[in-house]
């Protein structure tokens, strides 16, 4: 888990659509900090600076220290609302977290050692079933990604969550089944060969 990024913000006195529109006209994005059984804090963010941060990989799994005057809030991004026409962010929700808190978050999946997969070396294709996995973990233990090692997987193999090494303290929220993360699909040439052999095998 990387260190929290400092994010400067300004306090907002009031909520409401009119105030939010006025905030956006001033080049800022309305936002709110909530959770941890404390009163919500209304803030605004600089639009240009926030857009740069929003486009960095792992935004929703990254902790921020939001500075509002002399106060600092340790938070995790929870939701970003976008304008349906311009696709620009128009509101941000942050969840206030503490070191002891356990939270649910989606973590992106990365695949490594493709060159050590017999199936991929034979022309198979990696069929990604889950690009992200929802996990429960400590607020300070959110991994930037979950690594899936493809070493040894052959054509037709399925990679289940039980084959994935998760960081300490990180658990998948789906516990009632050994769900599939990815499969090694056979290339069409191999499928065609197999289809051609089927009638002969039946005789």
N, C-alpha and C positions, 0 to 999 in steps of 0.2 A: 504494500500500500504506500503510495507516495504521500508527501507532506501536503497539508492543506494549503490552498492558494488564497492569498489575501484579495478580497474584492471590496472596493470602496463603494459606499452607497450613501444616499441622503434619506432622511426621515420624511415621511408624508404625514400631514396632519389629519387628513380625512380620506375616507373611502368614497366610492360612488363613480358612476360612469362619467359624469361631467369632469370630475377631478382627474380621472384616469386619462381622458382625452386631452385635457390641458397638460398633463405630464408628458404625454407622447408628443404634443406639439412643441414642447420645450426640448425635444431630442433625448428624452429619457423613457425608461420602461418601468411601469408600475410592477411592484413585486410585494410578496408577503412572506414573513417568517413565522412559522407556527409550530406547535408540538411541544413535547416535554412538559405538558400540563402547565404551560405558561401563557400569558396573554399574547395574542398575535402582534407582530410588529410590522407596520406598513412602511415600505421603503421604495426608493426608485433607483434605477441603475443607468449609467451612461450607456446609450444605445450602441455606439461604435465599439466601445471596449467590451461590452457584454457579447456582441456578435462575434468578436474574435475568440473569446473564451468558449462560447457555445459550439464553435466549429472545431474545437480541439477534440481528439479521440478520447472516449471514456468520460465525457462530461457528466453523465448521470451516475457514475460510480466514483466521482471525485468529491472530496470534502473541501469546503470553503470556509474561511474566516471572514465573515462580512463585517466590515468596519462602518459603524454609523456614529459619527462624532467620537466620543470617548468610549462608546460601547463596542463590544465585539461578540459576534454570534457564530458558533460552530455549527455549520449546516451542511445538508446534502440536498442537491436539486431534486425535486420530485415531479415537477410538471412545467412545461413551457407551452403557452398558448400562442398560436400563430394566426396572423391575418389571413383569411381564406383567399384573398385576391393577391396580395403582395408577398405572402409567405414570410413576412418579417415577424419577429417575436413581439407580442403585445402585452404579455403578462407572465410572471415567473413565480412559482411556488417553491419555497425552501422549507425543509424539515429541520427543526432544531434538534441536535443530537448531543448525547453525552457519551463519555468513554465507556460507560457500563451498558449502554443501550444495545439491544440486538434488533436489527432491522431486516426487512426483505427488500432485495434489490436484484435487478437483472444485470448479469455480467456477460460481456461478449466472449465468444469462444474463438480461440486461435488453434490452428492445426500445424503440427511440426513433424519433421522427419518423413516428409512425403517420399523422399528418395529411398527410404528403408521399408516401404510398403510393397510387397511382391505384387499385389493387385494393381496398384498404380503403375508400377514398372512394366506390367504386361498390357498397359493401355486402358486400364479401368478408370472410371471417373469417380471423384469424391462427391457424393450426394449429401449435402449438408441439410440435416433435418432441423437442427436448432442452431441458429446463429448466436443466440444468447440463452443463458440458463438462469432461471430464477433461484436465488439462494437466500438462506438466512445466515447472518453473520454479525459479528460485533461491528459497531459503527467505525471503529478504527482498524478493522481487519478486512475491509472490502478489497478484494483483488482487482487489479486493473483488467485482467482477463483470466479465463480458465483455459489451460493448455491441454490439448488432446494429442497424445503421441500416437502416430500412425504406424509405428514400427511393427512389422509382422502381419499386418492385416492384408488379407488376400481378396480376390474377386468373390463377391457375394457375402462378404462378412458385414456384420452390423456392429457398430461401436456403441455400447450401452454405457450409461452413466456409471455403472459399477466398474468399468474399465478405466475410468478417468480419475486421476489422483487430484483431489481437491486440497487446497491449503488448509492448514490446521484451523479449526473453529468454523469452517465453512461447510454448510450442509444444504443439499437441494431441498426445495420446498415440496417437491413431489416425492413422497416416500412409499406410496402404495404399489409402485411398479418400477421395474428396471428399464426406464425409458431409453429410446434410441436417440443418439446425438448425431450420428452420420452413418452412411453405408458406403461400401465400395462397389459401385455398379459395374457390371461387365460391359465392355464396349460392344457396339452393334455387330461387329465382325464375329466376335465370339458367340453372341446370341444367335446369329445366323447359322453358324456351324452346328451349334447345339440343336437348333430347330431342324436342320437337315438330317441329323443323326437319329432323331426321335422315331420316324417311321421304321427305319432299319432295325432299331432296338426292339420294336414291337413285334416283328415277324418271328 
